[in-house]
């Protein structure tokens, strides 16, 4: 009778070994899926090449501009804009002006005359 009992124990698996086997199978599937994603990404990037963004350093040459200042005008502020131009505010006793200066072109591309301030 002991002989039959020993054969049953040898053929049965414990709960821990079943869990270990399931873990090994799941990890194997995850490794295969990871490799498929990795190879797919490499192939996609190789076949769909994008232009690399290149950082271009600013030219070391300085640009000079002679602002057309009136008699009592002075530069009040310089503000960079999103389109690359600079908004230069000129203030005088007669009012204010805003000049749009393009550093790339080295020229004034626009002017806004604000006139005299209102007298209270």
C-alpha positions in Angstrom: 0.0 0.0 0.0 2.9 2.4 0.7 4.1 1.7 -2.8 1.0 3.2 -4.5 1.1 6.3 -2.2 4.7 7.0 -3.1 3.8 7.0 -6.8 1.0 9.5 -6.3 3.3 12.0 -4.5 6.0 11.8 -7.2 3.5 12.5 -10.0 1.7 15.4 -8.3 3.1 19.0 -8.4 2.9 21.4 -5.4 1.2 24.8 -5.7 4.5 26.6 -5.4 6.0 24.8 -8.4 2.9 25.5 -10.5 3.2 29.2 -9.6 6.8 29.1 -10.5 6.1 27.5 -13.9 3.4 30.1 -14.6 5.7 32.9 -13.7 8.4 31.5 -16.0 6.0 31.2 -18.9 4.6 34.8 -18.4 8.1 36.3 -18.2 9.1 34.4 -21.4 6.1 35.8 -23.2 6.9 39.4 -21.9 10.5 39.0 -23.1 9.4 37.9 -26.6 6.9 40.8 -26.8 9.6 43.3 -25.7 11.9 42.1 -28.4 9.2 42.4 -31.0 8.5 46.0 -29.9 12.2 46.8 -29.9 12.8 45.4 -33.4 9.6 47.1 -34.7 10.7 50.4 -33.3 14.2 50.1 -34.9 12.7 49.1 -38.3 10.2 52.0 -38.1 12.9 54.6 -37.3 15.1 53.2 -40.0 12.5 53.4 -42.7 10.8 56.6 -41.6 13.8 58.8 -41.2 13.1 62.3 -39.8 15.2 65.4 -40.2 17.4 65.7 -37.2 16.9 69.0 -35.4 20.2 70.8 -35.5 21.2 73.6 -33.1 22.7 76.4 -35.0 24.9 78.7 -33.0 24.3 82.4 -33.5 26.7 84.1 -35.8 29.5 85.7 -33.8 29.4 88.8 -35.9 27.6 91.7 -34.2 24.8 93.5 -35.9 24.6 97.2 -35.4 21.5 99.3 -36.0 21.1 103.0 -35.9 17.6 103.7 -34.5 15.9 106.7 -36.0 15.6 108.6 -32.7 13.9 112.0 -32.5 15.2 114.9 -30.5 14.4 113.8 -26.9 13.6 110.1 -27.6 15.2 107.4 -25.6 14.9 103.6 -25.5 12.5 102.6 -22.8 12.4 98.9 -23.3 13.3 96.1 -25.7 11.1 93.0 -25.7 11.7 89.8 -27.7 8.7 88.5 -29.7 7.9 84.9 -30.7 8.5 85.6 -34.4 12.1 86.5 -33.7 11.7 90.3 -33.9 12.4 92.7 -31.1 9.8 95.3 -30.0 11.8 98.5 -29.1 9.8 101.1 -27.2 11.0 104.7 -27.7 9.7 107.4 -25.3 9.9 111.1 -25.6 8.0 114.2 -24.3 5.9 114.1 -27.5 4.7 110.5 -27.1 6.0 107.0 -27.6 6.8 104.8 -30.6 7.3 101.1 -30.9 9.7 99.8 -33.5 9.8 96.2 -34.7 13.4 95.3 -35.4 14.4 92.1 -37.2 17.9 91.1 -36.0 18.3 88.5 -38.8 17.7 91.2 -41.5 19.2 94.0 -39.5 16.3 96.3 -40.4 13.1 97.8 -39.0 10.1 95.9 -40.2 7.4 97.9 -38.6 6.6 101.0 -36.6 3.7 102.0 -34.3 3.3 105.6 -33.4 1.4 106.0 -30.1 1.3 109.8 -30.3 1.1 112.2 -27.4 -0.2 111.0 -24.0 -3.7 112.3 -23.1 -3.8 115.4 -21.0 -6.0 114.9 -17.9 
